[in-house]
Amino acid sequence: MSCRDCEPVPAFAQRAALSLALLIVCTTSAAAQSPPYFNDGLRWIGTADACVAPVEWTAERVFRTAQRPELAGFCLYTWSGARGTVPTTPQITKLFAVSAAQGVTEDVPVVFASAAFTPEEQALFAGLRGALRVQVGDASLLPGMPATPRARVVVIDSAPDASAGHVVPGASRHGDTLAHLIEDLVCRSGDTPDSRRCAVEVTTELALPWIARGVPGPSGGHIGTLSDVARAIERAIATWQSDRSAAPATTPGRLILNLSLGWEHTAQIADCTTDPRSAGAPARAVLAILQYAAAQGALIIAAAGNDSGGPAPRTGLTCPGRYQAVAQDADPSRSLVIAVSGVDYQDRPLETARPGGIAGIAGLGVGGVAWTPADPAPPQLTGSSVSAAVASAVAALVWTQRPSWTPGQIVAAVHAGGSDVGAADACPLSLPQCRSHRVSVCGALVAAGVPASCAPPAPRLWSCPALPAETAALAAAYATVPSSAGAIVSPAATPRHAAPTVQTEPSVFPQPISGTCPTCWIDAASLSTPYLTIPALGQNLRDAAVVVRVAGGSEYGFALGTLLLAGTSYAFPLPSGWAIQSATITGFDDAHLYSVTEQIFVER
């Protein structure tokens, strides 16, 4: 395979955490390589006594703390020319000459993060995990556990195919994190790990297998195609039907497909239209298998999608969530899928919500994280993917108590039992002109007429749960000399609004697509000195800014410098006297091709 046969992994997948697993998929030497370059010639690595580069390039050591002599000489050269451009062959040749480095080879984007979070960071994740379970509710609210699971949720995502109780991590931790999050909500834990009982089965099907074009990852990948999604849905249905035939007494009689992924409209490549007649073959294949799934009685739940960024962000739902406006062939009164948008603990739409993308059903979407003791902790997720997983779990628990109900009756109960969180842009066909409701187990059970001694949890006063002990431990572990506070900038001028995210490419991505700042937080408990603390970024961020929303709804942005380095700790003091409600961090990837935006934790 030549380098020109490869395709770079998107920027969101290039997360170099504290420990890395390196997969070399192309080893053509620099001398033999010719345009087009594998990574557009944007980054190169060589060895030299001093790291120097010509104008329009930056040079830095690969290893900032070299513990062994053989690591000390590696230099990384990064193109820093005009935004959106790539270096020409003469410019690359000049880099070779000026750097005087040996063995200069293109730095292909095939580095994947393996979780290596500190105990303090893992404690924060554990706190978020418990808080989400309390806010949503779980199987402990059921009046009784069924003898065998009555519903199966299939997470169609980045985790390898796995049966219930055997979910394994993928190259991207997105899929297995969501599967374990659903398990947290639908299972009851006993006195020992082996005594856990689950009211619902949770399985996984791999739909994002690629680490590069034509190069599947041994444990899945970060991106997929529409045919990958269609095939994963087909496998989910076929496996369920086969299990029902082989073991009807123990296989759940109800099926939920969780699609926490999405794609933007690209005509005849990755169509996202509600008119199947105008769609190309790939989108029609997905629509066709979804129609088949619905006809088999499956309830299909999809993420509403996250903000695409840029000066003209995409509006409305991403696909397949947009197929909420498509009627089922088997029952034209019902939507083909149910879209779910995200809210925070304050019941506000997530800061990365899409314009026009508020769905009739909303779920808590902040700080989604779960894992098994045998696996390393994954980064926490914030976005509509978490919300879709929450809604899948709530719907499944209602189905365990009302197994004879149709998917439409389940959706009606989940919505009716939710807390009103504002106007909706898009509602299921069976719920015309609905309001957006944040779902909870308690509310859905009560709406379904199930005896439950509970009350739906109320919203918090700010975007996140209160975890003072966890954030205090993080602050002590990352005692960092404060950097410059940064100039106040217009939120509308920050990177999020200057360039789109990688998601606008014609591929299928998880929702959300960023894990850039998994333990960044703003300590606003003391109004005298609020601080933004960044323990370690997962990727370099250029021209980064933090945007805060304060009581009353006003937003303010603060520049954080021209370059924030991956793996480096930072602290930035913010103006005093503000009651910060929520915050996002935004920046550009190394090549200034895409914006990266992530809602971060706020402690008050």
C-alpha positions in Angstrom: 0.0 0.0 0.0 1.4 3.4 -1.0 1.0 6.5 1.1 -1.3 8.0 -1.5 -3.7 5.1 -0.8 -4.1 6.2 2.8 -6.4 8.7 4.3 -5.7 10.7 7.5 -7.6 10.1 10.6 -9.6 13.3 11.4 -8.2 15.9 13.9 -10.5 14.7 16.7 -8.9 11.3 16.6 -5.4 12.6 17.0 -5.5 12.7 20.8 -2.0 12.1 22.2 -2.7 11.3 25.9 -0.1 10.5 28.5 0.5 7.1 27.0 0.3 6.3 23.3 -0.2 3.3 21.1 1.4 3.9 17.7 0.2 2.1 14.6 2.4 2.5 11.5 0.3 2.0 8.4 2.7 3.6 5.9 6.5 3.7 6.0 7.5 5.2 2.6 10.7 7.3 3.1 10.7 11.0 2.6 13.0 10.7 -0.4 10.7 8.3 -2.2 7.4 10.0 -1.3 5.9 12.4 -3.8 2.7 14.5 -3.7 0.0 14.1 -2.7 1.3 13.4 0.7 -0.4 11.2 3.2 -1.0 14.0 5.6 -0.8 16.8 3.0 2.9 17.3 4.1 1.8 19.2 7.2 4.0 17.4 9.8 7.3 15.7 9.6 9.7 14.1 12.1 13.5 13.9 11.9 16.5 13.8 14.2 18.9 16.7 14.8 21.1 18.3 17.5 18.9 21.4 17.3 15.4 21.7 16.0 15.3 24.6 13.5 13.0 25.3 10.5 12.5 27.9 7.8 9.8 30.5 7.8 6.3 29.1 7.6 7.4 26.1 9.7 7.7 25.5 13.4 10.2 23.2 15.0 10.1 21.6 18.4 11.3 18.5 20.3 9.0 15.5 20.0 9.7 14.5 23.6 9.6 17.3 26.0 11.0 15.3 28.9 13.4 12.7 27.3 14.2 10.1 29.9 16.5 8.2 27.6 19.3 9.5 25.4 17.9 7.9 22.3 14.7 10.0 22.6 16.4 13.4 22.8 17.2 14.1 19.2 13.7 13.8 17.7 12.3 17.0 16.1 8.8 17.7 15.0 8.3 20.1 12.1 4.8 21.6 11.6 3.5 23.7 8.7 2.4 27.1 10.0 1.7 28.9 6.8 -1.6 30.7 5.9 -4.6 29.1 7.4 -6.2 26.5 5.2 -3.1 26.0 3.0 -0.8 23.1 2.6 3.0 23.2 1.8 4.2 22.8 -1.7 6.9 20.4 -2.7 9.5 23.3 -2.9 8.5 24.4 0.6 9.0 20.9 1.9 12.3 20.6 0.1 13.4 23.8 1.8 12.4 22.4 5.2 14.7 19.4 4.6 17.6 21.7 3.7 17.2 24.2 6.5 16.5 21.7 9.3 19.6 19.6 8.4 17.8 16.7 10.1 18.4 13.1 9.4 15.7 10.6 8.3 12.9 13.2 7.9 9.7 11.3 7.5 6.1 12.5 7.3 4.3 12.3 10.6 1.1 10.5 9.6 -1.9 10.9 11.9 -2.2 7.4 13.3 -1.5 8.0 16.9 -4.3 6.9 19.3 -4.7 7.7 22.9 -4.8 5.0 25.5 -6.3 6.2 28.8 -3.7 7.1 31.3 -5.5 9.3 33.7 -4.2 10.1 37.1 -6.0 8.9 40.2 -7.3 12.4 40.7 -8.7 12.6 37.2 -10.3 9.1 37.6 -11.9 10.3 40.8 -13.5 13.2 38.9 -14.8 10.7 36.4 -16.2 8.5 39.1 -17.9 11.5 40.6 -19.5 12.4 37.2 -20.5 8.8 36.8 -22.4 8.7 40.1 -24.0 12.2 39.6 -25.4 11.2 36.2 -27.0 8.1 37.6 -28.6 10.1 40.4 -29.9 12.8 38.0 -31.3 10.3 35.5 -32.4 7.5 37.8 -31.8 3.8 37.4 -33.1 0.3 37.8 -33.4 0.7 41.6 -36.6 2.7 40.9 -38.3 -0.4 39.4 -40.8 -2.0 41.6 -39.2 -5.3 40.8 -36.5 -6.8 38.6 -37.7 -9.1 35.8 -36.4 -12.7 36.0 -34.7 -12.2 32.6 -34.0 -9.0 30.6 -37.1 -7.9 28.7 -35.4 -5.5 26.3 -32.1 -5.3 24.5 -30.2 -2.1 23.7 -27.7 -2.4 20.9 -25.1 0.4 20.8 -24.1 0.8 17.2 -20.9 2.7 17.4 -17.1 2.3 17.8 -17.0 -0.7 20.1 -16.3 -4.1 18.6 -19.2 -6.5 18.3 -20.0 -7.9 21.8 -22.8 -9.8 23.6 -24.4 -8.6 26.8 -21.9 -8.6 29.7 -18.9 -8.8 27.4 -18.5 -5.2 26.1 -14.9 -4.4 25.3 -13.0 -1.1 24.6 -12.5 0.0 21.0 -9.7 2.1 19.5 -12.2 4.9 20.2 -13.6 4.6 23.7 -16.9 6.3 22.6 -18.9 3.1 22.0 -17.9 1.1 25.0 -18.3 4.2 27.3 -21.9 4.6 26.1 -22.7 0.9 26.5 -21.4 0.9 30.1 -23.3 4.1 30.8 -26.5 2.4 29.7 -25.6 -0.6 31.9 -25.2 1.7 34.9 -28.8 2.8 34.4 -30.4 -0.5 33.7 -28.6 -2.7 36.2 -28.7 -3.2 39.9 -25.4 -3.8 41.7 -25.3 -6.4 44.5 -22.8 -7.0 47.2 -20.3 -8.5 44.9 -19.4 -7.8 41.2 -20.9 -11.2 40.2 -24.3 -10.4 41.9 -25.2 -7.5 39.5 -28.6 -8.0 37.9 -29.7 -6.3 34.8 -33.3 -5.5 33.6 -32.0 -4.9 30.1 -29.3 -6.4 27.9 -26.7 -4.1 26.4 -24.8 -5.3 23.4 -22.5 -3.5 20.8 -22.1 -3.6 17.0 -19.2 -2.0 15.3 -20.1 0.7 12.8 -16.9 2.8 12.9 -14.2 0.4 11.9 -11.7 2.6 10.0 -8.4 4.2 11.2 -7.7 5.2 7.6 -9.2 4.6 4.2 -9.2 0.9 3.6 -7.4 0.2 6.9 -9.6 -1.3 9.6 -8.5 -1.1 13.2 -8.1 -4.4 15.0 -10.4 -2.9 17.7 -12.4 -0.7 15.5 -11.6 2.9 14.5 -12.8 6.5 14.7 -14.8 6.8 11.5 -17.2 4.8 9.4 -19.2 5.0 6.2 -22.8 4.8 5.6 -22.5 1.1 4.5 -20.7 0.4 7.7 -23.7 1.8 9.6 -26.2 -0.1 7.5 -24.3 -3.4 7.9 -24.1 -2.9 11.7 -27.8 -2.3 11.9 -28.4 -5.4 9.9 -26.2 -7.5 12.2 -28.0 -6.2 15.2 -31.4 -7.2 13.9 -30.2 -10.6 12.6 -28.4 -11.4 15.9 -31.5 -10.5 17.9 -33.8 -12.6 15.6 -31.4 -15.5 15.7 -31.2 -15.4 19.5 -35.0 -15.2 19.7 -35.3 -18.3 17.6 -32.6 -20.2 19.5 -33.6 -19.1 23.0 -37.0 -17.5 23.1 -37.4 -17.9 26.9 -34.3 -15.9 27.7 -33.8 -13.5 24.8 -35.4 -10.1 25.3 -38.6 -9.6 23.3 -37.9 -5.9 22.7 -35.1 -4.2 20.7 -33.7 -0.7 20.9 -31.0 0.5 18.5 -28.9 3.3 19.9 -27.2 5.4 17.2 -25.0 8.0 18.9 -23.4 8.9 15.6 -24.1 11.3 12.7 -23.2 12.7 9.4 -23.7 16.1 7.7 -25.3 16.4 4.3 -23.0 16.1 1.4 -25.0 15.6 -1.8 -24.5 12.1 -3.4 -21.8 11.3 -0.9 -23.4 11.3 2.5 -26.9 12.6 1.9 -28.9 13.9 4.8 -32.3 14.5 3.4 -35.8 13.5 4.5 -36.7 12.7 0.8 -35.3 9.2 0.1 -35.9 9.8 -3.6 -33.3 12.5 -3.8 -30.7 10.6 -1.8 -27.8 8.6 -3.2 -27.4 4.9 -2.8 -25.4 5.0 0.6 -28.1 7.0 2.4 -30.8 5.0 0.8 -29.2 1.8 2.1 -29.3 3.2 5.7 -32.9 4.3 5.3 -33.9 0.9 4.0 -32.4 -1.0 6.8 -33.9 1.4 9.3 -37.3 0.9 7.8 -36.8 -2.9 8.1 -35.7 -2.5 11.7 -38.8 -0.5 12.5 -41.0 -3.0 10.8 -39.5 -5.7 13.1 -40.7 -3.7 16.1 -37.4 -2.0 17.0 -37.3 1.4 18.6 -34.5 3.5 17.0 -33.0 6.3 19.0 -30.4 8.7 17.5 -28.3 11.6 18.6 -29.6 15.0 17.5 -26.0 16.1 16.7 -23.6 18.8 17.8 -22.7 22.2 16.5 -20.7 22.0 13.3 -19.0 25.4 14.0 -17.8 27.9 11.4 -19.3 31.2 10.2 -22.3 29.4 8.7 -23.0 26.4 11.0 -25.2 23.6 9.8 -28.7 23.8 11.2 -31.3 21.2 12.2 -30.6 17.6 13.1 -27.8 15.5 11.7 -28.6 12.1 10.1 -29.8 9.6 11.2 -31.5 11.8 13.8 -33.0 13.9 11.0 -35.0 10.8 9.9 -37.3 11.6 12.8 -39.2 13.5 10.1 -39.4 10.4 7.9 -42.5 8.3 8.5 -42.3 4.5 9.0 -43.4 2.5 6.0 -45.2 0.1 8.4 -46.9 2.9 10.3 -47.0 6.4 8.7 -48.2 7.9 11.9 -44.8 7.2 13.6 -41.3 8.5 13.0 -38.6 6.2 11.7 -36.2 7.3 14.4 -36.5 9.3 17.6 -33.9 12.1 17.9 -32.5 13.2 21.3 -30.8 16.5 22.0 -28.7 17.3 25.1 -29.1 19.4 28.2 -26.9 20.1 31.1 -27.6 19.9 34.9 -29.3 23.3 34.7 -31.7 22.0 32.0 -30.2 24.4 29.5 -29.3 23.1 26.0 -25.7 22.0 25.8 -23.3 24.8 24.8 -22.5 22.8 21.7 -26.1 22.2 20.7 -26.9 22.8 17.0 -28.9 25.7 15.8 -32.4 24.4 15.2 -31.4 21.1 16.7 -33.4 20.9 19.9 -35.5 17.7 19.9 -38.7 16.9 21.6 -36.9 14.4 23.7 -33.8 15.6 25.5 -31.4 13.8 27.8 -28.7 14.8 30.2 -25.6 15.1 28.1 -22.8 16.3 30.4 -20.1 14.1 31.9 -21.0 10.8 30.5 -18.4 8.2 31.6 -18.5 4.5 32.6 -16.1 1.6 32.4 -15.5 -1.8 33.9 -12.8 -2.3 36.6 -10.8 -4.5 34.2 -10.5 -1.6 31.6 -8.7 1.7 31.9 -10.9 4.7 32.5 -12.0 6.5 29.3 -12.4 10.2 28.9 -15.7 11.6 29.9 -18.1 12.6 27.1 -20.4 15.6 26.7 -22.8 15.8 23.8 -25.9 14.5 22.2 -24.4 11.0 22.1 -24.6 10.8 25.9 -28.2 12.1 25.7 -29.2 9.4 23.2 -27.7 6.7 25.5 -29.6 8.1 28.5 -32.9 8.1 26.5 -32.3 4.5 25.3 -31.8 3.4 28.9 -34.9 5.2 30.1 -37.0 3.8 27.3 -35.7 0.3 27.9 -36.6 0.4 31.6 -40.1 1.4 30.8 -40.4 -1.5 28.3 -39.4 -3.9 31.1 -42.5 -2.9 33.0 -44.8 -2.6 30.0 -43.5 -5.4 27.6 -46.7 -5.5 25.6 -46.6 -1.8 24.7 -45.6 -0.6 21.2 -42.6 1.6 20.6 -44.9 4.5 20.1 -46.5 4.0 23.5 -43.0 3.9 25.1 -41.9 7.1 23.4 -45.1 8.8 24.5 -44.5 7.8 28.2 -40.8 8.8 28.1 -41.8 12.2 26.7 -44.8 12.8 29.0 -42.8 11.9 32.1 -40.0 14.3 31.2 -39.4 17.8 32.6 -40.2 20.7 30.3 -37.0 22.4 29.3 -38.2 24.7 26.6 -39.3 25.0 23.0 -38.5 22.1 20.6 -37.3 22.5 17.0 -38.1 19.0 15.9 -40.6 16.5 17.4 -41.6 12.9 16.6 -44.5 12.6 14.1 -46.6 11.1 16.9 -46.0 14.1 19.1 -46.8 17.1 16.9 -45.9 20.6 18.3 -44.4 19.2 21.4 -42.1 20.9 23.9 -38.6 19.6 24.7 -38.7 17.3 27.7 -35.6 16.1 29.7 -36.2 12.4 30.4 -35.8 10.7 33.7 -36.5 7.1 34.8 -38.8 8.2 37.6 -40.9 10.5 35.3 -41.2 7.9 32.6 -42.2 5.1 35.0 -44.9 7.3 36.6 -46.2 8.4 33.1 -46.4 4.7 32.2 -48.5 4.0 35.3 -45.8 2.0 37.0 -45.9 2.2 40.8 -42.8 4.2 41.7 -42.1 6.1 45.0 -40.0 8.9 43.5 -39.9 12.4 42.1 -38.1 13.5 39.0 -34.8 15.2 40.0 -34.9 19.0 39.8 -32.4 21.0 37.7 -29.2 22.3 39.4 -28.3 26.0 39.6 -25.4 25.6 37.1 -24.4 23.3 34.4 -22.6 20.6 36.3 -23.0 18.5 39.5 -21.2 19.6 42.7 -18.0 17.7 43.1 -15.9 19.9 45.5 -13.7 17.1 46.9 -12.8 15.8 43.5 -11.9 19.2 42.1 -10.0 20.1 45.2 -7.9 17.0 44.7 -7.3 17.9 41.1 -6.3 21.4 42.1 -3.8 20.0 44.6 -2.4 17.5 42.1 -2.0 20.1 39.3 -0.5 23.1 41.2 0.3 25.2 38.2 1.8 28.7 38.1 -1.1 30.9 36.6 -0.6 32.0 33.1 -1.7 35.4 31.8 -5.4 35.9 32.1 -5.8 36.8 28.4 -7.6 39.5 26.7 -11.4 39.6 26.6 -12.6 38.7 23.2 -16.0 38.5 21.5 -17.4 34.9 21.8 -18.5 35.3 18.2 -14.9 35.8 17.1 -13.5 32.6 18.8 -12.3 29.6 16.7 -15.7 27.8 17.0 -17.2 30.5 14.8 -14.3 30.9 12.5 -13.9 27.4 11.1 -16.1 24.2 11.0 -15.4 21.1 12.9 -14.1 17.9 11.3 -17.6 16.6 11.4 -18.5 18.4 8.2 -16.5 16.0 6.2 -18.6 13.3 4.4 -18.1 10.5 6.9 -19.9 9.1 9.9 -18.6 10.2 13.3 -19.5 9.6 16.9 -21.5 12.3 18.7 -19.6 14.1 20.3 -16.4 14.1 18.3 -14.0 15.9 20.7 -12.2 14.6 23.8 -9.7 17.5 23.8 -10.0 18.6 27.4 -11.5 15.7 29.5 -10.6 17.1 32.9 -10.5 20.8 32.3 -12.6 22.7 34.8 -13.4 26.2 36.0 -13.3 26.6 39.8 -15.9 29.3 40.4 -16.6 28.4 44.0 -14.8 31.5 45.1 -16.0 34.5 43.2 -12.8 36.4 44.3 -10.6 34.3 42.1 -12.2 31.9 39.5 -9.7 29.8 37.7 -9.7 27.8 34.5 -7.4 24.8 35.1 -6.2 22.6 32.3 -4.5 19.5 33.7 -3.5 18.1 30.2 -4.9 18.7 26.8 -5.3 15.7 24.5 -4.1 17.7 21.5 -2.4 21.0 20.7 -4.8 23.9 20.5 -4.0 27.0 18.6 -5.5 30.5 19.3 -7.5 28.9 22.1 -10.2 30.7 24.1 -12.5 29.9 26.9 -16.1 31.2 26.7 -18.1 31.5 29.9 -21.9 32.0 30.3 -22.8 33.9 33.5 -26.0 34.3 35.4 -28.4 36.3 33.2 -27.2 34.6 30.0 -24.4 36.9 29.0 -21.3 35.3 27.4 -17.7 36.4 27.6 -14.6 35.1 25.8 -11.0 35.1 27.0 -8.0 34.4 24.8 -5.7 31.7 26.2 -2.6 32.3 24.0 -1.5 31.4 20.5 -0.6 27.7 21.3 -1.6 25.4 24.2 0.5 22.2 24.1 -0.8 18.7 24.5 0.2 17.1 27.8 1.0 20.5 29.5 -0.8 21.9 32.5 -2.1 25.4 32.5 -4.1 27.7 34.9 -5.8 31.0 33.9 -7.3 33.4 36.4 -10.7 34.8 35.3 -12.4 38.1 36.3 -13.8 38.1 39.8 -17.4 38.6 40.8 -19.1 36.6 38.1 -21.5 33.7 38.8 -20.3 31.4 36.0 -23.0 29.0 34.9 -21.3 27.1 32.1 -18.1 27.2 29.9 -16.6 25.9 26.7 -13.0 25.8 25.5 -12.4 26.3 21.8 -9.4 26.4 19.5 -8.0 25.3 16.2 -6.2 22.1 15.4 -2.5 22.3 14.6 -3.0 23.0 10.9 -5.8 25.5 11.5 -8.1 23.4 9.3 -10.8 22.7 11.9 -12.2 24.2 15.1 -12.4 22.2 18.3 -15.0 23.0 20.9 -15.8 21.2 24.1 -18.1 22.1 27.0 -16.0 21.8 30.3 -16.8 21.2 33.9 -17.8 24.1 36.2 -17.5 23.8 40.0 -19.4 26.3 42.2 
